[in-house]
Amino acid sequence: MHDRIAELAGLRNELATCQNGPRESRREKAAEVQEQIDRVRGELQEQAGVLEKRAEELLANGQDGTAGTAREQARAIREALDADGGDESPKRGGKRNTAAAKPPQTR
């Protein structure tokens, strides 16, 4: 599961490099990278569906702990897919610094 999520993140970065990088020759590879992204997203969605179905079966059999683990894994996959968003460019968070507090005034 984590391998696929990491692979998806790496492919998103590679796509950004292909689309925005300095080399024009890389732009030709963007379609191939997008195909790989779609493949990995599909595999992750399928895996999440299997885990959710398994969780239902385990819950019906009274195996609450194992069902909870499967449900948690499926939720983690869904959250990773939602965070990825599937849009054209990866979201980049800039460094966010808060303003420093003003020193006390002395008179």
N, CA, C and O atoms as a DFTB+ gen file, in Angstrom:
428 C
 N C O
     1  1       0.825      -1.179       0.000
     2  2       0.000       0.000       0.000
     3  2       0.877       1.254       0.000
     4  3       0.710       2.132      -0.846
     5  1       1.801       1.331       0.941
     6  2       2.635       2.522       1.041
     7  2       3.561       2.648      -0.159
     8  3       3.916       3.757      -0.559
     9  1       3.959       1.506      -0.740
    10  2       4.802       1.545      -1.922
    11  2       4.076       2.224      -3.077
    12  3       4.658       3.044      -3.787
    13  1       2.812       1.882      -3.259
    14  2       2.010       2.466      -4.340
    15  2       1.763       3.948      -4.103
    16  3       1.792       4.741      -5.044
    17  1       1.525       4.323      -2.869
    18  2       1.298       5.738      -2.558
    19  2       2.569       6.532      -2.837
    20  3       2.509       7.630      -3.391
    21  1       3.714       5.981      -2.455
    22  2       4.991       6.649      -2.732
    23  2       5.261       6.699      -4.232
    24  3       5.787       7.690      -4.739
    25  1       4.903       5.634      -4.941
    26  2       5.081       5.614      -6.391
    27  2       4.229       6.704      -7.039
    28  3       4.679       7.391      -7.956
    29  1       3.006       6.854      -6.558
    30  2       2.120       7.884      -7.088
    31  2       2.702       9.275      -6.865
    32  3       2.668      10.114      -7.765
    33  1       3.227       9.521      -5.687
    34  2       3.836      10.821      -5.400
    35  2       5.041      11.071      -6.307
    36  3       5.226      12.177      -6.814
    37  1       5.846      10.051      -6.505
    38  2       7.007      10.189      -7.389
    39  2       6.609      10.466      -8.827
    40  3       7.242      11.270      -9.511
    41  1       5.554       9.794      -9.285
    42  2       5.078      10.027     -10.645
    43  2       4.507      11.431     -10.801
    44  3       4.679      12.056     -11.848
    45  1       3.831      11.931      -9.771
    46  2       3.297      13.295      -9.836
    47  2       4.448      14.301      -9.952
    48  3       4.356      15.273     -10.701
    49  1       5.522      14.063      -9.211
    50  2       6.690      14.943      -9.300
    51  2       7.342      14.857     -10.674
    52  3       7.765      15.866     -11.238
    53  1       7.416      13.642     -11.205
    54  2       8.005      13.468     -12.532
    55  2       7.167      14.178     -13.594
    56  3       7.710      14.778     -14.521
    57  1       5.849      14.107     -13.455
    58  2       4.970      14.793     -14.401
    59  2       5.187      16.307     -14.336
    60  3       5.226      16.980     -15.366
    61  1       5.326      16.828     -13.132
    62  2       5.574      18.263     -12.985
    63  2       6.892      18.649     -13.651
    64  3       6.989      19.700     -14.284
    65  1       7.893      17.803     -13.505
    66  2       9.183      18.073     -14.138
    67  2       9.048      18.034     -15.659
    68  3       9.620      18.868     -16.360
    69  1       8.292      17.067     -16.161
    70  2       8.091      16.965     -17.611
    71  2       7.371      18.200     -18.158
    72  3       7.721      18.714     -19.221
    73  1       6.378      18.662     -17.431
    74  2       5.573      19.778     -17.920
    75  2       6.236      21.126     -17.702
    76  3       6.079      22.031     -18.522
    77  1       6.970      21.273     -16.613
    78  2       7.489      22.588     -16.248
    79  2       9.003      22.691     -16.276
    80  3       9.560      23.765     -16.047
    81  1       9.670      21.582     -16.553
    82  2      11.127      21.577     -16.506
    83  2      11.756      22.315     -17.671
    84  3      11.073      22.684     -18.626
    85  1      13.056      22.528     -17.588
    86  2      13.744      23.314     -18.607
    87  2      13.961      22.571     -19.929
    88  3      14.199      23.206     -20.957
    89  1      13.884      21.258     -19.917
    90  2      14.160      20.499     -21.139
    91  2      12.882      20.287     -21.948
    92  3      11.893      19.750     -21.448
    93  1      12.925      20.712     -23.183
    94  2      11.779      20.518     -24.074
    95  2      11.584      19.037     -24.406
    96  3      10.458      18.603     -24.647
    97  1      12.658      18.268     -24.420
    98  2      12.563      16.843     -24.764
    99  2      11.747      16.065     -23.739
   100  3      11.169      15.029     -24.069
   101  1      11.691      16.552     -22.497
   102  2      10.924      15.869     -21.448
   103  2       9.427      16.037     -21.637
   104  3       8.650      15.212     -21.155
   105  1       9.007      17.088     -22.330
   106  2       7.581      17.349     -22.519
   107  2       6.899      16.217     -23.284
   108  3       5.708      15.965     -23.103
   109  1       7.659      15.541     -24.135
   110  2       7.110      14.419     -24.903
   111  2       6.755      13.242     -23.995
   112  3       5.891      12.438     -24.342
   113  1       7.399      13.133     -22.860
   114  2       7.185      12.024     -21.937
   115  2       5.983      12.245     -21.014
   116  3       5.580      11.323     -20.305
   117  1       5.409      13.443     -21.008
   118  2       4.329      13.770     -20.068
   119  2       3.132      12.833     -20.236
   120  3       2.533      12.419     -19.243
   121  1       2.778      12.495     -21.464
   122  2       1.626      11.611     -21.688
   123  2       1.889      10.218     -21.123
   124  3       0.991       9.596     -20.557
   125  1       3.115       9.731     -21.276
   126  2       3.462       8.421     -20.740
   127  2       3.412       8.421     -19.216
   128  3       2.942       7.460     -18.606
   129  1       3.890       9.482     -18.612
   130  2       3.869       9.589     -17.153
   131  2       2.427       9.664     -16.661
   132  3       2.088       9.057     -15.645
   133  1       1.572      10.404     -17.374
   134  2       0.171      10.503     -16.980
   135  2      -0.512       9.136     -17.050
   136  3      -1.348       8.821     -16.202
   137  1      -0.169       8.330     -18.040
   138  2      -0.708       6.972     -18.135
   139  2      -0.314       6.143     -16.915
   140  3      -1.128       5.393     -16.377
   141  1       0.929       6.281     -16.488
   142  2       1.393       5.552     -15.311
   143  2       0.670       6.029     -14.045
   144  3       0.343       5.228     -13.169
   145  1       0.426       7.326     -13.963
   146  2      -0.316       7.869     -12.819
   147  2      -1.720       7.281     -12.783
   148  3      -2.203       6.870     -11.728
   149  1      -2.367       7.245     -13.936
   150  2      -3.722       6.685     -14.009
   151  2      -3.724       5.211     -13.627
   152  3      -4.649       4.738     -12.966
   153  1      -2.690       4.485     -14.040
   154  2      -2.583       3.067     -13.707
   155  2      -2.456       2.870     -12.193
   156  3      -3.156       2.040     -11.612
   157  1      -1.568       3.631     -11.562
   158  2      -1.343       3.486     -10.129
   159  2      -2.584       3.911      -9.347
   160  3      -2.959       3.257      -8.374
   161  1      -3.224       5.006      -9.770
   162  2      -4.460       5.437      -9.096
   163  2      -5.531       4.352      -9.198
   164  3      -6.232       4.082      -8.223
   165  1      -5.663       3.733     -10.361
   166  2      -6.637       2.661     -10.528
   167  2      -6.337       1.474      -9.629
   168  3      -7.243       0.896      -9.028
   169  1      -5.059       1.112      -9.539
   170  2      -4.671      -0.004      -8.666
   171  2      -4.964       0.311      -7.210
   172  3      -5.422      -0.554      -6.463
   173  1      -4.702       1.543      -6.805
   174  2      -4.970       1.925      -5.416
   175  2      -6.470       1.937      -5.119
   176  3      -6.894       1.502      -4.048
   177  1      -7.266       2.429      -6.056
   178  2      -8.716       2.426      -5.861
   179  2      -9.248       1.001      -5.766
   180  3     -10.116       0.705      -4.946
   181  1      -8.719       0.129      -6.610
   182  2      -9.130      -1.276      -6.568
   183  2      -8.738      -1.911      -5.231
   184  3      -9.528      -2.642      -4.634
   185  1      -7.531      -1.634      -4.770
   186  2      -7.068      -2.192      -3.501
   187  2      -7.928      -1.693      -2.342
   188  3      -8.255      -2.455      -1.432
   189  1      -8.290      -0.415      -2.378
   190  2      -9.148       0.124      -1.317
   191  2     -10.510      -0.556      -1.335
   192  3     -11.067      -0.851      -0.277
   193  1     -11.051      -0.808      -2.516
   194  2     -12.335      -1.500      -2.620
   195  2     -12.276      -2.909      -2.070
   196  3     -13.195      -3.351      -1.381
   197  1     -11.197      -3.617      -2.372
   198  2     -11.016      -4.983      -1.860
   199  2     -10.917      -4.969      -0.335
   200  3     -11.512      -5.810       0.339
   201  1     -10.170      -4.019       0.200
   202  2     -10.024      -3.928       1.653
   203  2     -11.352      -3.596       2.334
   204  3     -11.658      -4.136       3.398
   205  1     -12.136      -2.714       1.725
   206  2     -13.439      -2.379       2.299
   207  2     -14.379      -3.579       2.279
   208  3     -15.106      -3.819       3.243
   209  1     -14.365      -4.325       1.192
   210  2     -15.200      -5.529       1.092
   211  2     -14.762      -6.571       2.125
   212  3     -15.592      -7.213       2.769
   213  1     -13.457      -6.724       2.267
   214  2     -12.925      -7.681       3.246
   215  2     -13.305      -7.262       4.673
   216  3     -13.619      -8.109       5.510
   217  1     -13.274      -5.970       4.939
   218  2     -13.645      -5.472       6.258
   219  2     -15.102      -5.801       6.573
   220  3     -15.431      -6.167       7.701
   221  1     -15.966      -5.670       5.579
   222  2     -17.386      -6.006       5.769
   223  2     -17.553      -7.489       6.092
   224  3     -18.324      -7.856       6.979
   225  1     -16.825      -8.336       5.365
   226  2     -16.909      -9.781       5.591
   227  2     -16.389     -10.153       6.984
   228  3     -16.990     -10.961       7.691
   229  1     -15.275      -9.552       7.354
   230  2     -14.705      -9.835       8.666
   231  2     -15.618      -9.360       9.786
   232  3     -15.754     -10.024      10.814
   233  1     -16.236      -8.217       9.581
   234  2     -17.153      -7.688      10.581
   235  2     -18.367      -8.598      10.734
   236  3     -18.858      -8.812      11.842
   237  1     -18.843      -9.130       9.616
   238  2     -19.980     -10.051       9.662
   239  2     -19.611     -11.348      10.381
   240  3     -20.476     -11.991      10.976
   241  1     -18.354     -11.733      10.333
   242  2     -17.884     -12.947      11.002
   243  2     -17.478     -12.694      12.457
   244  3     -17.034     -13.612      13.147
   245  1     -17.627     -11.472      12.912
   246  2     -17.316     -11.155      14.299
   247  2     -15.853     -10.862      14.569
   248  3     -15.435     -10.841      15.727
   249  1     -15.078     -10.641      13.546
   250  2     -13.653     -10.341      13.712
   251  2     -13.462      -8.827      13.630
   252  3     -12.966      -8.295      12.636
   253  1     -13.865      -8.161      14.691
   254  2     -13.888      -6.706      14.708
   255  2     -12.501      -6.081      14.575
   256  3     -12.332      -5.094      13.860
   257  1     -11.527      -6.641      15.249
   258  2     -10.174      -6.074      15.218
   259  2      -9.565      -6.112      13.837
   260  3      -9.030      -5.112      13.360
   261  1      -9.644      -7.259      13.195
   262  2      -9.089      -7.403      11.849
   263  2      -9.870      -6.558      10.852
   264  3      -9.296      -5.986       9.925
   265  1     -11.196      -6.482      11.053
   266  2     -12.028      -5.653      10.182
   267  2     -11.643      -4.180      10.321
   268  3     -11.595      -3.448       9.333
   269  1     -11.373      -3.760      11.535
   270  2     -10.960      -2.376      11.758
   271  2      -9.641      -2.061      11.092
   272  3      -9.452      -0.969      10.555
   273  1      -8.729      -3.013      11.126
   274  2      -7.427      -2.819      10.472
   275  2      -7.602      -2.678       8.967
   276  3      -7.005      -1.796       8.350
   277  1      -8.418      -3.541       8.376
   278  2      -8.658      -3.482       6.928
   279  2      -9.347      -2.177       6.552
   280  3      -9.012      -1.558       5.542
   281  1     -10.308      -1.763       7.366
   282  2     -11.020      -0.515       7.098
   283  2     -10.074       0.680       7.208
   284  3     -10.167       1.620       6.418
   285  1      -9.174       0.649       8.172
   286  2      -8.206       1.727       8.353
   287  2      -7.245       1.804       7.167
   288  3      -6.903       2.898       6.718
   289  1      -6.817       0.667       6.667
   290  2      -5.934       0.655       5.501
   291  2      -6.649       1.220       4.275
   292  3      -6.063       1.981       3.506
   293  1      -7.915       0.846       4.094
   294  2      -8.688       1.367       2.965
   295  2      -8.856       2.883       3.091
   296  3      -8.758       3.608       2.101
   297  1      -9.107       3.353       4.308
   298  2      -9.273       4.788       4.536
   299  2      -7.976       5.531       4.232
   300  3      -8.005       6.616       3.652
   301  1      -6.849       4.959       4.617
   302  2      -5.555       5.598       4.345
   303  2      -5.317       5.717       2.840
   304  3      -4.801       6.730       2.367
   305  1      -5.692       4.689       2.097
   306  2      -5.537       4.737       0.639
   307  2      -6.437       5.816       0.058
   308  3      -6.001       6.610      -0.775
   309  1      -7.693       5.847       0.496
   310  2      -8.640       6.854      -0.016
   311  2      -8.162       8.269       0.307
   312  3      -8.278       9.167      -0.527
   313  1      -7.635       8.469       1.494
   314  2      -7.121       9.794       1.863
   315  2      -5.926      10.185       0.992
   316  3      -5.800      11.342       0.592
   317  1      -5.057       9.228       0.702
   318  2      -3.906       9.520      -0.158
   319  2      -4.366       9.882      -1.564
   320  3      -3.802      10.775      -2.197
   321  1      -5.381       9.192      -2.047
   322  2      -5.910       9.499      -3.375
   323  2      -6.591      10.867      -3.383
   324  3      -6.458      11.621      -4.347
   325  1      -7.313      11.184      -2.319
   326  2      -7.968      12.489      -2.235
   327  2      -6.938      13.608      -2.127
   328  3      -7.106      14.673      -2.722
   329  1      -5.878      13.367      -1.373
   330  2      -4.833      14.374      -1.227
   331  2      -4.125      14.600      -2.552
   332  3      -3.725      15.721      -2.867
   333  1      -3.972      13.536      -3.324
   334  2      -3.346      13.648      -4.633
   335  2      -4.236      14.456      -5.555
   336  3      -3.752      15.282      -6.329
   337  1      -5.525      14.222      -5.476
   338  2      -6.482      15.022      -6.225
   339  2      -6.585      14.702      -7.701
   340  3      -7.621      14.981      -8.305
   341  1      -5.570      14.134      -8.301
   342  2      -5.641      13.781      -9.708
   343  2      -5.564      14.972     -10.649
   344  3      -5.820      14.811     -11.843
   345  1      -5.222      16.159     -10.164
   346  2      -5.118      17.296     -11.052
   347  2      -3.772      17.288     -11.763
   348  3      -2.933      16.421     -11.513
   349  1      -3.576      18.238     -12.630
   350  2      -2.418      18.219     -13.511
   351  2      -1.078      18.449     -12.812
   352  3      -0.063      17.905     -13.248
   353  1      -1.051      19.227     -11.759
   354  2       0.221      19.509     -11.121
   355  2       0.140      19.191      -9.632
   356  3      -0.918      19.351      -9.023
   357  1       1.221      18.753      -9.052
   358  2       1.183      18.455      -7.626
   359  2       1.046      19.729      -6.813
   360  3       1.498      20.799      -7.221
   361  1       0.426      19.596      -5.678
   362  2       0.269      20.755      -4.795
   363  2       1.578      20.941      -4.049
   364  3       2.144      20.001      -3.493
   365  1       2.027      22.150      -4.055
   366  2       3.272      22.435      -3.363
   367  2       2.969      23.397      -2.230
   368  3       2.401      24.470      -2.436
   369  1       3.348      23.005      -1.068
   370  2       3.149      23.878       0.085
   371  2       4.412      24.675       0.333
   372  3       5.499      24.116       0.475
   373  1       4.259      25.952       0.381
   374  2       5.410      26.797       0.646
   375  2       5.722      26.823       2.129
   376  3       4.943      26.341       2.952
   377  1       6.837      27.374       2.448
   378  2       7.226      27.490       3.839
   379  2       6.392      28.599       4.468
   380  3       6.359      29.726       3.973
   381  1       5.735      28.272       5.542
   382  2       4.867      29.252       6.178
   383  2       5.449      29.620       7.535
   384  3       5.433      28.825       8.475
   385  1       5.951      30.813       7.612
   386  2       6.497      31.310       8.868
   387  2       5.534      32.325       9.452
   388  3       4.958      33.140       8.731
   389  1       5.369      32.269      10.727
   390  2       4.568      33.295      11.368
   391  2       5.447      34.497      11.637
   392  3       6.667      34.386      11.755
   393  1       4.817      35.621      11.730
   394  2       5.573      36.845      12.001
   395  2       6.125      36.780      13.431
   396  3       5.462      36.294      14.347
   397  1       7.316      37.265      13.592
   398  2       7.927      37.270      14.916
   399  2       7.217      38.276      15.807
   400  3       6.755      39.318      15.340
   401  1       7.137      37.964      17.064
   402  2       6.517      38.871      18.011
   403  2       7.378      40.111      18.175
   404  3       8.607      40.054      18.134
   405  1       6.699      41.226      18.362
   406  2       7.433      42.475      18.544
   407  2       8.064      42.479      19.934
   408  3       7.459      41.995      20.891
   409  1       9.266      43.020      20.049
   410  2       9.897      43.088      21.366
   411  2       9.149      44.083      22.244
   412  3       8.555      45.037      21.740
   413  1       9.176      43.864      23.540
   414  2       8.478      44.807      24.421
   415  2       9.168      46.177      24.388
   416  3      10.391      46.281      24.298
   417  1       8.352      47.199      24.462
   418  2       8.903      48.548      24.442
   419  2       9.344      48.930      25.854
   420  3       8.646      48.685      26.838
   421  1      10.500      49.523      25.913
   422  2      11.001      49.996      27.225
   423  2      11.068      51.507      27.182
   424  3      11.445      52.080      26.159
   425  1      10.718      52.148      28.248
   426  2      10.762      53.615      28.309
   427  2      11.658      54.088      29.392
   428  3      11.812      55.294      29.584
